[in-house]
Every structure is written in C-alpha cells, then in structure tokens.
Amino acid sequence: MTNALDGKVALVTGGGRGIGAAVALRLAEEGADVALTFQRNQQRADDVVDQIKTLGRQAISVRADSADPAAVVAAVDRAFDQLGRLDILVNNAGSFLLGPIGQLGLDEFEQTVAVNVRAPFVASQSAVRHMPAGGRIINIGSNVAERAVFPGFALYAMSKTALTGLTKALGRELGGRRITVNLVNPGPTDTELNPADGPDAATVNGFTALGHYAAPADIAAAVAFLAGPDAGYITGATLNVDGGFTI
C-alpha cells in the first residue's frame, strides 16, 4: 500500500515544535520527505528530524529567522537542493505578540508583519520557482482572524487576516499551473504557548462548540488532507479547524 505523499517533498516553516512539528511528522507519515525551519532550538528541531527518519523518510532542519527575507529564501532553496524537489510548502512560523493597541510600538508591528505576512509571501514566491504541477501551498492562520473575542489581539488578528487575501489571490494566480493554495485557521490548540490546562483554558473552551482544545495532530490532519491528492480541486479556501469557535 502506497502513502498519499510518497515521492513528495515538503517544507514546514517553524517545524521544530507545536503545530509545525505535528505537521512535519504527519506529512512524513503520509510518505513525504520533510525539511523544517527553526529559529533557536536546534535540539528540538533535530528531535523532529530524527522522528521523521525513523519513519523511513529523509529530513533536514534549517535554522532560519522568518523575519529575515534572505533567510527564508535560503531555506526554500536549501530544501530543494538537499531533498531534490519541492512539492509542498506549509507557512506555519508565526509571531504571537499581544497587547492593547496603545501599548504596541512600531517594533512589535514590524516584527509581526515581517513574520506573519512577509515571510509567507517570500516563501511562496521562492517555492513556486521550484514547484511542479500539483504543488501545494498551505498557510497557517488563526481563528482570531474571524472572531476576536478578547482584547489585545488587534495586531495579531490583522496579520493573520492578511493570509486570507494572499491565499485567495495566489490560488487564482497559480491555478493554471495546478498549484493549489489554501488556508488552515486553527482554533485553541494545546501547545506550550497556549496549554489546554492553562489559567484561561476554561474560558476559551466556552467559546468553542466542542468545549475543548485541539491537539496539534488535529491541525496536522487538515494540512495533510490539503496536501494530498483528494484535495486537488480545492484552492483559495479557508478551513477552520477550531472546534466551532467561529460559528
């Protein structure tokens, strides 16, 4: 039995932890070789690489600050050069800076836009130079782009909302090459930054229809579907994996 992504190569930005690590592992389970970027923690990224290799797939980690456009381009090119092709790009790396709008300075603005908006644009721009027909670009957004129920999210929500425009317009632009572009908006997900047993978890759960946090694997499953052959006629779409947060 063949896996859905046999023979494919994926690049997952911010793949050393949390949702990114779960995505990298799930794509490898589906048969893909995987490159992942990380910014600081080499050991954690290498642990994900080792787990992928135990599945019989090739994997590399690339240190890259997503706020640096040159580093983003270099990571895309290295994934292609070392793994031989590039079929799937998952723009997952993100900056999560919160606070009242009156207390956020231009430095926070520039950092958030650089990582959450410019980096997906630059990575996509670089990746399509390498992608064959049937390629996939999957952007990771956020449920707060559609429903901001807490104060302090204006900057972050703005940056994630920009991915809707990128996804739709790029899906239109690349359709003739049979490259699809889609957006996954996670809801509350059990990660180090937002643990399911954290002090605000009960309140957050109350805003969802299902009443609990997602596991990173839940988000990874949606990404794997969009990366696979069954999603070949889906492009420019937004998939909310949020437990009903936005309904």
The 8 nearest C-alpha neighbors of each residue, nearest first, counted from 0:
[[1, 2, 3, 5, 30, 29, 4, 28],
 [2, 0, 3, 5, 30, 4, 29, 6],
 [1, 3, 29, 30, 5, 4, 0, 28],
 [2, 4, 29, 5, 227, 1, 30, 228],
 [5, 3, 30, 31, 29, 7, 2, 6],
 [6, 4, 30, 2, 7, 31, 3, 1],
 [5, 7, 4, 31, 8, 30, 32, 3],
 [6, 8, 31, 4, 5, 86, 32, 9],
 [9, 7, 32, 85, 31, 86, 33, 84],
 [10, 8, 87, 33, 88, 86, 85, 34],
 [9, 11, 34, 88, 35, 33, 89, 87],
 [12, 10, 35, 89, 14, 88, 23, 34],
 [13, 11, 36, 92, 91, 14, 90, 35],
 [12, 14, 92, 37, 36, 19, 15, 91],
 [15, 13, 19, 20, 35, 12, 11, 36],
 [14, 16, 44, 20, 37, 13, 43, 19],
 [17, 15, 20, 14, 19, 18, 43, 13],
 [18, 16, 19, 20, 190, 215, 21, 191],
 [17, 19, 215, 21, 20, 22, 16, 218],
 [20, 18, 14, 22, 21, 17, 13, 16],
 [19, 21, 14, 16, 23, 15, 22, 17],
 [22, 20, 18, 24, 19, 23, 216, 219],
 [21, 23, 219, 19, 25, 20, 24, 26],
 [22, 24, 20, 26, 21, 25, 19, 14],
 [25, 23, 27, 21, 22, 26, 51, 28],
 [24, 26, 28, 22, 27, 23, 21, 219],
 [27, 25, 29, 23, 28, 24, 31, 223],
 [26, 28, 31, 30, 24, 29, 25, 32],
 [29, 27, 25, 30, 26, 24, 54, 31],
 [28, 30, 26, 2, 27, 4, 3, 31],
 [31, 29, 5, 4, 27, 2, 28, 26],
 [32, 30, 27, 7, 4, 8, 5, 26],
 [31, 33, 8, 57, 56, 58, 27, 9],
 [34, 32, 58, 9, 8, 10, 31, 57],
 [35, 33, 10, 59, 58, 78, 60, 9],
 [36, 34, 11, 14, 60, 12, 10, 61],
 [35, 37, 61, 12, 13, 62, 60, 14],
 [36, 38, 62, 13, 15, 63, 39, 61],
 [37, 39, 64, 63, 62, 40, 36, 13],
 [40, 38, 37, 41, 62, 64, 63, 42],
 [39, 41, 42, 43, 44, 38, 37, 15],
 [40, 42, 44, 43, 45, 39, 37, 62],
 [43, 41, 45, 44, 40, 46, 15, 47],
 [42, 44, 46, 45, 41, 40, 15, 47],
 [43, 45, 15, 41, 47, 46, 42, 60],
 [44, 46, 48, 42, 47, 43, 41, 49],
 [45, 47, 43, 49, 44, 48, 42, 50],
 [48, 46, 50, 44, 45, 49, 51, 15],
 [47, 49, 45, 51, 46, 50, 58, 59],
 [48, 50, 52, 46, 51, 47, 45, 53],
 [51, 49, 47, 53, 52, 48, 46, 54],
 [52, 50, 48, 54, 49, 53, 56, 24],
 [51, 53, 56, 49, 55, 54, 50, 57],
 [52, 54, 50, 55, 51, 49, 56, 48],
 [55, 53, 52, 51, 56, 28, 50, 27],
 [54, 56, 52, 53, 57, 51, 27, 30],
 [57, 55, 52, 32, 54, 51, 27, 58],
 [58, 56, 32, 52, 33, 55, 51, 59],
 [57, 59, 33, 48, 34, 32, 52, 51],
 [60, 58, 34, 48, 35, 61, 33, 57],
 [61, 59, 35, 36, 34, 44, 45, 62],
 [62, 60, 36, 63, 35, 74, 37, 59],
 [61, 63, 37, 38, 36, 60, 64, 39],
 [64, 62, 38, 70, 37, 36, 65, 61],
 [63, 65, 38, 66, 67, 70, 62, 71],
 [64, 66, 67, 114, 118, 71, 63, 68],
 [65, 67, 114, 113, 64, 68, 118, 110],
 [68, 66, 65, 70, 69, 64, 71, 63],
 [69, 67, 71, 70, 72, 66, 118, 121],
 [68, 70, 72, 71, 67, 73, 74, 65],
 [71, 69, 73, 63, 67, 68, 72, 74],
 [72, 70, 68, 74, 69, 73, 65, 122],
 [73, 71, 69, 75, 74, 70, 125, 122],
 [72, 74, 70, 76, 71, 75, 77, 69],
 [75, 73, 77, 71, 72, 76, 70, 78],
 [76, 74, 72, 78, 73, 77, 126, 79],
 [75, 77, 73, 79, 74, 78, 80, 72],
 [76, 78, 80, 74, 79, 75, 81, 73],
 [79, 77, 75, 76, 81, 80, 34, 82],
 [78, 80, 84, 76, 83, 77, 85, 82],
 [79, 81, 77, 83, 78, 82, 76, 84],
 [82, 80, 78, 83, 79, 77, 84, 59],
 [83, 81, 79, 78, 80, 84, 8, 32],
 [82, 84, 79, 80, 81, 85, 78, 8],
 [85, 83, 79, 82, 8, 86, 129, 80],
 [84, 86, 8, 79, 130, 87, 9, 129],
 [85, 87, 134, 8, 130, 7, 9, 135],
 [88, 86, 9, 135, 134, 136, 85, 10],
 [89, 87, 136, 10, 9, 11, 137, 135],
 [88, 90, 11, 137, 91, 138, 136, 10],
 [91, 89, 138, 12, 119, 139, 92, 137],
 [90, 92, 139, 12, 89, 13, 19, 93],
 [93, 91, 13, 12, 90, 65, 114, 94],
 [94, 92, 115, 114, 91, 95, 13, 111],
 [93, 95, 111, 114, 96, 115, 92, 110],
 [96, 94, 93, 155, 97, 111, 115, 192],
 [95, 97, 94, 155, 111, 98, 107, 154],
 [98, 96, 151, 152, 95, 155, 154, 99],
 [97, 99, 151, 100, 103, 102, 152, 96],
 [100, 98, 151, 102, 101, 103, 150, 97],
 [101, 99, 103, 102, 98, 151, 153, 154],
 [100, 102, 99, 103, 104, 98, 151, 153],
 [101, 103, 100, 99, 104, 98, 151, 97],
 [104, 102, 100, 101, 107, 98, 99, 105],
 [103, 105, 106, 107, 102, 108, 101, 100],
 [104, 106, 108, 107, 109, 103, 110, 111],
 [105, 107, 109, 108, 104, 110, 103, 111],
 [108, 106, 110, 105, 104, 109, 111, 103],
 [107, 109, 105, 111, 106, 110, 112, 104],
 [108, 110, 106, 112, 107, 111, 113, 105],
 [111, 109, 113, 107, 108, 112, 106, 114],
 [112, 110, 108, 94, 114, 113, 109, 115],
 [111, 113, 116, 115, 109, 114, 110, 158],
 [114, 112, 117, 66, 110, 111, 109, 116],
 [113, 115, 66, 118, 65, 111, 112, 93],
 [114, 116, 112, 93, 111, 158, 113, 94],
 [117, 115, 112, 118, 119, 114, 113, 158],
 [116, 118, 113, 120, 119, 121, 114, 112],
 [117, 119, 121, 114, 120, 116, 65, 122],
 [120, 118, 122, 121, 90, 117, 116, 123],
 [121, 119, 117, 123, 118, 122, 124, 116],
 [122, 120, 124, 118, 123, 119, 117, 125],
 [121, 123, 119, 125, 124, 120, 118, 126],
 [124, 122, 126, 120, 125, 121, 119, 127],
 [123, 125, 121, 122, 126, 127, 120, 128],
 [126, 124, 122, 123, 127, 128, 72, 121],
 [127, 125, 123, 128, 129, 124, 122, 130],
 [128, 126, 130, 129, 125, 124, 123, 131],
 [127, 129, 126, 125, 130, 124, 131, 123],
 [128, 130, 127, 126, 85, 131, 84, 79],
 [131, 129, 127, 86, 85, 134, 128, 126],
 [130, 132, 134, 133, 129, 86, 178, 85],
 [133, 131, 177, 134, 176, 178, 130, 86],
 [132, 134, 178, 177, 131, 135, 179, 231],
 [135, 133, 178, 86, 132, 130, 131, 87],
 [134, 136, 87, 179, 178, 226, 180, 86],
 [135, 137, 180, 88, 87, 89, 179, 181],
 [138, 136, 89, 181, 182, 180, 88, 90],
 [137, 139, 182, 90, 89, 183, 140, 181],
 [138, 140, 183, 91, 182, 90, 184, 137],
 [139, 141, 184, 159, 183, 138, 182, 162],
 [142, 140, 184, 185, 143, 144, 159, 186],
 [141, 143, 186, 184, 144, 185, 145, 146],
 [144, 142, 147, 146, 145, 141, 156, 148],
 [143, 145, 156, 160, 142, 141, 159, 146],
 [146, 144, 143, 142, 245, 147, 160, 141],
 [147, 145, 143, 144, 245, 148, 142, 244],
 [146, 148, 143, 149, 145, 152, 144, 156],
 [147, 149, 146, 150, 143, 206, 152, 203],
 [148, 150, 147, 151, 152, 143, 146, 153],
 [151, 149, 152, 148, 99, 147, 153, 98],
 [150, 152, 98, 99, 97, 153, 149, 100],
 [151, 153, 155, 97, 154, 156, 150, 98],
 [154, 152, 156, 155, 151, 157, 100, 150],
 [155, 153, 157, 156, 152, 158, 108, 97],
 [154, 156, 158, 152, 157, 153, 159, 95],
 [157, 155, 144, 159, 153, 158, 154, 143],
 [158, 156, 160, 154, 155, 159, 153, 161],
 [157, 159, 155, 161, 156, 160, 115, 112],
 [158, 160, 156, 140, 161, 162, 157, 144],
 [159, 161, 144, 157, 162, 158, 163, 156],
 [162, 160, 159, 158, 163, 164, 165, 157],
 [163, 161, 165, 160, 164, 159, 166, 140],
 [164, 162, 166, 161, 165, 160, 167, 182],
 [165, 163, 167, 162, 166, 161, 168, 160],
 [166, 164, 162, 168, 163, 167, 169, 161],
 [165, 167, 163, 169, 235, 164, 180, 168],
 [168, 166, 235, 170, 164, 169, 165, 163],
 [169, 167, 171, 170, 165, 166, 164, 172],
 [168, 170, 172, 171, 166, 167, 165, 173],
 [169, 171, 180, 235, 167, 168, 173, 172],
 [172, 170, 168, 169, 174, 173, 167, 235],
 [171, 173, 169, 170, 174, 168, 175, 176],
 [174, 172, 176, 170, 175, 178, 171, 169],
 [175, 173, 177, 176, 171, 178, 172, 170],
 [174, 176, 177, 173, 172, 178, 171, 132],
 [175, 177, 174, 173, 178, 132, 133, 131],
 [178, 176, 174, 132, 133, 175, 179, 173],
 [179, 177, 134, 133, 176, 173, 135, 174],
 [178, 180, 234, 135, 170, 136, 177, 174],
 [181, 179, 136, 170, 234, 235, 166, 137],
 [182, 180, 137, 236, 235, 234, 166, 237],
 [181, 183, 237, 138, 137, 139, 236, 238],
 [182, 184, 238, 139, 237, 140, 239, 138],
 [185, 183, 141, 140, 239, 142, 240, 139],
 [186, 184, 240, 141, 241, 142, 239, 183],
 [241, 185, 187, 142, 240, 188, 141, 184],
 [188, 186, 212, 213, 241, 185, 189, 203],
 [189, 187, 213, 212, 214, 190, 186, 215],
 [188, 190, 194, 195, 214, 193, 212, 213],
 [191, 189, 194, 193, 192, 17, 188, 215],
 [190, 192, 194, 193, 189, 17, 16, 195],
 [191, 193, 190, 194, 189, 17, 95, 188],
 [194, 192, 190, 191, 189, 195, 188, 197],
 [195, 193, 189, 197, 190, 196, 191, 192],
 [194, 196, 189, 197, 200, 212, 193, 188],
 [197, 195, 194, 200, 198, 199, 201, 189],
 [196, 198, 194, 200, 199, 195, 193, 201],
 [199, 197, 200, 196, 201, 202, 194, 195],
 [200, 198, 202, 197, 201, 203, 196, 195],
 [201, 199, 203, 197, 202, 195, 198, 196],
 [202, 200, 204, 203, 199, 205, 198, 196],
 [201, 203, 205, 200, 204, 199, 206, 198],
 [202, 204, 200, 205, 201, 206, 199, 207],
 [205, 203, 210, 201, 211, 206, 207, 202],
 [204, 206, 202, 203, 207, 210, 201, 208],
 [205, 207, 204, 203, 244, 208, 202, 210],
 [208, 206, 244, 243, 210, 204, 209, 242],
 [207, 209, 243, 210, 242, 244, 206, 205],
 [210, 208, 242, 207, 211, 243, 204, 212],
 [211, 209, 204, 207, 208, 205, 212, 242],
 [212, 210, 204, 209, 213, 207, 242, 195],
 [211, 213, 188, 187, 195, 189, 214, 204],
 [214, 212, 188, 217, 189, 187, 215, 211],
 [213, 215, 216, 217, 189, 188, 212, 218],
 [216, 214, 18, 217, 218, 21, 188, 219],
 [215, 217, 219, 214, 218, 21, 220, 22],
 [218, 216, 220, 215, 214, 219, 213, 221],
 [219, 217, 221, 215, 220, 216, 222, 185],
 [218, 220, 22, 216, 222, 217, 221, 21],
 [221, 219, 223, 217, 218, 222, 216, 224],
 [222, 220, 224, 218, 219, 223, 225, 217],
 [221, 223, 219, 225, 224, 220, 226, 218],
 [222, 224, 226, 220, 221, 225, 26, 219],
 [223, 225, 221, 227, 226, 222, 220, 230],
 [226, 224, 230, 222, 223, 227, 221, 181],
 [227, 225, 223, 224, 135, 222, 87, 230],
 [226, 228, 224, 225, 229, 230, 3, 223],
 [227, 229, 230, 231, 3, 226, 224, 225],
 [228, 230, 227, 231, 224, 225, 232, 226],
 [231, 229, 225, 228, 233, 232, 227, 224],
 [230, 232, 228, 233, 229, 179, 227, 133],
 [233, 231, 230, 234, 229, 179, 228, 177],
 [234, 232, 230, 231, 236, 179, 235, 181],
 [233, 235, 179, 180, 236, 181, 170, 232],
 [234, 236, 167, 170, 181, 166, 180, 237],
 [237, 235, 181, 234, 182, 238, 233, 167],
 [236, 238, 182, 183, 181, 239, 235, 184],
 [237, 239, 183, 184, 182, 240, 236, 181],
 [240, 238, 184, 241, 183, 185, 237, 142],
 [241, 239, 185, 184, 186, 242, 238, 218],
 [186, 240, 242, 185, 243, 244, 239, 187],
 [241, 243, 209, 207, 244, 208, 240, 186],
 [242, 244, 208, 207, 241, 246, 245, 209],
 [245, 243, 207, 241, 242, 206, 246, 208],
 [246, 244, 243, 146, 145, 142, 241, 207],
 [245, 243, 244, 208, 207, 242, 146, 241]]
